[in-house]
Amino acid sequence: MAPVATVKFAKGAFAMRRLFIALPVFITSLAVINPASAERDLRHFGALGLGLGIPDDAAFRENYRQGFSGSLGYGTRLGRSGRFFAYGFLAYNRFRAKEHVRIGDDYFINFDANVRWYVGVPVRENSGYVGLGPGVYWDKDSNVFFGGNIAIGGDFPVGDGWSVTADIAQHIVDSRDKGAFLTICVGAAYWFM
């Protein structure tokens, strides 16, 4: 009975992976076919990102593996240039425990406040950005740490106000055993007035 369930689960997981590979390719191709409107002066955006949190510190990697990462954020333009944005986001980053760890999985919930500088005009053309800023991090045991992140990413318009986003962020946390982790996320943003 168990081998049949395992085979069905494996086939389902493989199908989901194919879907998650095909979906970003399809959405990104829409950016070429249907670029976002260049007429509106879009100043704010909301964003959702999903991906992986990867331990990036020797002590952290010794006990934990990569796990789910998700974020929800809001950005607003700074000044008139359209290149600088303030961006705040709330994120959840789960790390799976390795077999020898008896206390189980761990996670960070963090709130970060970034400044982003865009190369290109976001939502009007494909554009990249660099962002950095401080953050507050909470772990599974309710310990509070201060830290920050530096991120690079891209914004790819796909329709009227919508864009696909992708970014990689390095987080540094003031913690002895969980001092650094990396997030790799793909998501969507909606730009508005």
C-alpha positions as CSV (number, residue, x, y, z in Angstrom):
1,M,0.0,0.0,0.0
2,A,2.8,2.5,0.9
3,P,4.8,2.0,-2.3
4,V,1.8,2.9,-4.4
5,A,1.1,6.1,-2.4
6,T,4.8,7.0,-2.7
7,V,4.8,6.6,-6.5
8,K,1.6,8.7,-6.8
9,F,3.2,11.4,-4.6
10,A,6.4,11.4,-6.6
11,K,4.5,11.7,-9.9
12,G,2.4,14.6,-8.5
13,A,5.6,16.4,-7.2
14,F,7.2,16.0,-10.6
15,A,4.1,17.5,-12.3
16,M,4.1,20.4,-9.9
17,R,7.8,21.1,-10.6
18,R,7.1,21.2,-14.4
19,L,4.3,23.6,-13.7
20,F,6.5,25.9,-11.6
21,I,9.1,25.9,-14.3
22,A,6.7,26.6,-17.2
23,L,4.7,29.3,-15.4
24,P,7.5,31.9,-15.0
25,V,8.6,31.2,-18.6
26,F,5.1,31.9,-19.9
27,I,4.6,35.0,-17.8
28,T,8.0,36.4,-18.8
29,S,7.2,35.8,-22.4
30,L,4.1,38.0,-22.0
31,A,6.4,40.9,-21.2
32,V,7.7,40.8,-24.8
33,I,4.2,40.5,-26.3
34,N,2.2,42.9,-24.1
35,P,4.5,45.4,-22.3
36,A,2.9,47.6,-19.5
37,S,1.5,50.9,-20.4
38,A,4.1,53.7,-20.4
39,E,1.4,56.4,-20.2
40,R,0.6,56.3,-16.5
41,D,2.8,57.7,-13.7
42,L,2.9,54.7,-11.4
43,R,4.4,55.5,-8.0
44,H,3.5,52.7,-5.6
45,F,3.6,48.9,-5.8
46,G,2.6,45.9,-3.7
47,A,4.6,42.7,-4.1
48,L,4.4,39.0,-3.3
49,G,7.4,36.7,-3.6
50,L,7.8,32.9,-3.1
51,G,11.0,30.9,-3.1
52,L,13.7,29.3,-1.0
53,G,15.6,30.3,2.2
54,I,19.1,28.9,2.2
55,P,21.4,28.8,5.2
56,D,24.6,30.7,4.3
57,D,26.7,30.5,7.5
58,A,28.9,27.6,8.5
59,A,27.2,26.9,11.8
60,F,23.7,27.4,10.3
61,R,24.5,25.0,7.4
62,E,25.8,22.4,9.8
63,N,22.3,21.9,11.3
64,Y,19.8,23.2,8.7
65,R,18.9,22.9,5.0
66,Q,17.0,25.1,2.6
67,G,13.3,25.6,3.1
68,F,10.3,27.7,2.0
69,S,10.6,31.5,1.9
70,G,7.8,34.0,1.2
71,S,7.4,37.7,1.5
72,L,4.8,40.4,1.2
73,G,5.9,44.0,0.6
74,Y,5.0,47.6,-0.3
75,G,7.1,50.1,-2.1
76,T,6.8,53.8,-2.9
77,R,8.8,56.2,-5.1
78,L,11.2,58.6,-3.5
79,G,11.5,61.9,-5.3
80,R,10.7,62.5,-9.0
81,S,13.3,60.5,-10.8
82,G,11.5,57.2,-10.7
83,R,14.8,55.4,-9.8
84,F,14.7,55.3,-6.0
85,F,12.0,53.6,-4.0
86,A,11.4,52.9,-0.3
87,Y,10.4,49.2,0.1
88,G,9.3,47.5,3.3
89,F,8.5,43.8,3.5
90,L,7.5,41.1,5.9
91,A,9.0,37.7,5.3
92,Y,8.8,34.1,6.5
93,N,11.9,31.9,6.0
94,R,11.7,28.2,7.1
95,F,14.8,26.0,7.4
96,R,14.5,22.2,7.6
97,A,16.5,20.5,10.3
98,K,19.1,17.9,9.4
99,E,18.7,14.4,10.8
100,H,21.0,14.9,13.8
101,V,19.1,18.0,15.1
102,R,16.6,17.0,17.8
103,I,14.8,20.3,18.2
104,G,13.3,20.2,14.6
105,D,12.9,22.8,12.0
106,D,13.6,26.5,12.5
107,Y,12.5,29.7,10.9
108,F,13.0,33.5,10.8
109,I,10.1,36.0,10.5
110,N,11.6,39.3,9.5
111,F,10.6,42.9,8.7
112,D,13.1,44.8,6.6
113,A,13.0,48.4,5.4
114,N,15.0,48.9,2.1
115,V,16.0,51.6,-0.3
116,R,16.0,50.3,-3.9
117,W,17.8,51.9,-6.9
118,Y,16.4,50.8,-10.3
119,V,18.3,50.6,-13.5
120,G,15.6,51.3,-16.1
121,V,12.1,52.5,-15.3
122,P,10.2,49.8,-13.5
123,V,6.8,48.7,-15.0
124,R,7.5,50.6,-18.2
125,E,10.5,48.4,-19.3
126,N,12.5,45.5,-18.0
127,S,14.5,46.9,-15.2
128,G,17.0,45.7,-12.5
129,Y,17.5,46.9,-9.0
130,V,19.9,46.9,-6.1
131,G,18.4,47.3,-2.6
132,L,19.7,47.3,1.0
133,G,18.5,48.1,4.4
134,P,18.1,47.2,8.1
135,G,15.7,44.6,9.5
136,V,14.4,42.9,12.7
137,Y,14.4,39.1,12.8
138,W,12.4,36.7,15.1
139,D,13.3,33.0,15.3
140,K,11.2,30.0,16.5
141,D,12.2,30.6,20.1
142,S,10.9,34.2,20.0
143,N,14.5,35.6,20.2
144,V,14.8,39.0,18.5
145,F,17.8,39.9,16.4
146,F,18.8,42.9,14.4
147,G,20.3,42.6,11.0
148,G,19.9,43.7,7.4
149,N,20.0,42.6,3.8
150,I,21.3,43.5,0.4
151,A,19.4,42.4,-2.7
152,I,19.6,42.4,-6.4
153,G,16.6,41.7,-8.6
154,G,14.6,42.4,-11.7
155,D,11.1,43.7,-12.6
156,F,9.6,42.4,-15.8
157,P,6.3,44.1,-17.0
158,V,3.6,41.7,-18.2
159,G,0.5,43.8,-18.5
160,D,-1.4,46.8,-17.3
161,G,0.4,47.6,-14.0
162,W,1.5,44.0,-13.4
163,S,5.1,42.7,-13.4
164,V,7.0,39.5,-12.6
165,T,9.7,40.0,-10.1
166,A,12.8,37.9,-9.3
167,D,15.4,38.6,-6.6
168,I,18.3,37.2,-4.6
169,A,18.9,38.7,-1.1
170,Q,21.7,38.1,1.4
171,H,20.5,38.5,5.0
172,I,23.0,39.1,7.8
173,V,21.6,38.5,11.3
174,D,23.2,39.2,14.7
175,S,23.0,35.6,15.8
176,R,25.8,33.3,16.8
177,D,24.4,30.1,15.3
178,K,22.2,31.5,12.5
179,G,24.2,34.4,11.3
180,A,23.4,34.5,7.6
181,F,21.0,33.2,5.0
182,L,20.2,33.7,1.4
183,T,16.7,34.0,-0.2
184,I,15.9,33.4,-3.8
185,C,12.3,34.4,-4.8
186,V,10.1,34.8,-7.8
187,G,6.9,36.7,-7.5
188,A,4.5,39.3,-8.8
189,A,4.0,43.1,-8.3
190,Y,1.2,45.4,-9.0
191,W,2.0,49.1,-9.7
192,F,-0.6,51.8,-9.1
193,M,-0.9,55.6,-8.9
